[in-house]
Amino acid sequence: MKTIKSYSCLISGNSSKVKFLEDLLKQIEDLSLFVFNQGKSAWTFYNFNQLYAVCRKNFPTINSKILQNFIKLYQLQPGKKSPKFPINPLIYIDYQSFNIEFDNSKKFSNYWLRFSRRNFPLFGKCILSKITDPSKVKLVQIFKRNNKLYCKLTYVEEIPDITIQNPSNIIGCDVNYKRMVLSDNSFKIIKILSHRKIEHKKNNQKKRNLTNYSKDYLHKLTTQISRDLSTQGVEVLVLENLKNLRKSASRKNGTSKGKMINYIINSFPYSMFQNFLKYKCLNLGIKVEFINPAYTSKTCSRCGSLNTSRPKQETFICNDCNFQLNADLNGSRNIEKFYRNLNGLPVDLARIRT
């Protein structure tokens, strides 16, 4: 599995180096406004060479590779919305055009970024210490915020898959926008994130970006979950493949659950949550598997009947065996049970009948 992490730190240097970065960012700001004013017809894939030629002529002092990388941010792609405003200026450098050096003997800074024939010191010892192998930094973005220069490093690491023969300690996990439930009867209430999104929607807080809040919240949550699973000696964590989840809350597909519920489901970062949890579990030696979510919420985890009902959102009742349970816990037990059945592993009947 390939994991992508990003770390932001301060970048500085002497007065001439700082002036170089600030002047370059000012040129890119002018470039961004210029490209934006060209219109969407110039952002298409087929017109890219023509757009580059025009930008190269109007901004000859900007490094060719940096210019190409920036105007590609405007390039229209399937599933990506076109920008409504000029993109904020940033120096976008790929792995071919920079080098990061680590030198523990230097007192001013241990980490240095070299590009455009200049060495720039990086500051943020606690953050930079997480970069164990500088060669795995594949992308650098330099930008200005609050009159300070920052450097965002994109760190790409390959985590090998884990092979476990005949695992015994398997846990199923059911996730929705209110809670995350494990088949060992553990509940994690996460509705604070959906509540924050609802407030953001109701109060029309368009200028307030929740991306960083969501990432921070999910990082802390998944770290706690993965550590708990490791302490319990869990070998396999089973999740649902939620690739088509958003189709279950769509007016276009006739599956609308109401405007606000549709918004919560469609804006909740399920993929981010699962990716964070997967790579953290792999780092701790826990294999992560995915199953088809079909019928996990409608099947009785005790007798396997589909003759079930949910009088309330959180209540699950089997009409055949009269088994009653929290609907999310029932779903998590089914996730574990289905995975065991698919792989010919024994099912812990004593636990699922309680």
Secondary structure, DSSP 8 states (H G I E B T S, - for coil): -EEEEEEEEEE--SHHHHHHHHHHHHHHHHHHHHHHHH-GGGTSGGGHHHHHHHHHHH-TTS-HHHHHHHHGGGS--TT----SS-----EEEETTS-EEEE-TT-SS-SEEEEETTEEEEEE-HHHHTT-S-GGGEEEEEEEEETTEEEEEEEEEEE------SS---EEEEEE-SSEEEETTS-EEE-HHHHHHHHHHHHTT-TTS--HHHHHHHHHHHHHHHHHHHHHTT--EEEEE--TTGGGGG-TTTT----HHHHHHHHHS-HHHHHHHHHHHHHHTT-EEEEE--TTTTTS-TTT--S-EE-SSTTEEEETTT--EEEHHHHHHHHHHHHHHHHTT----HHHHT-
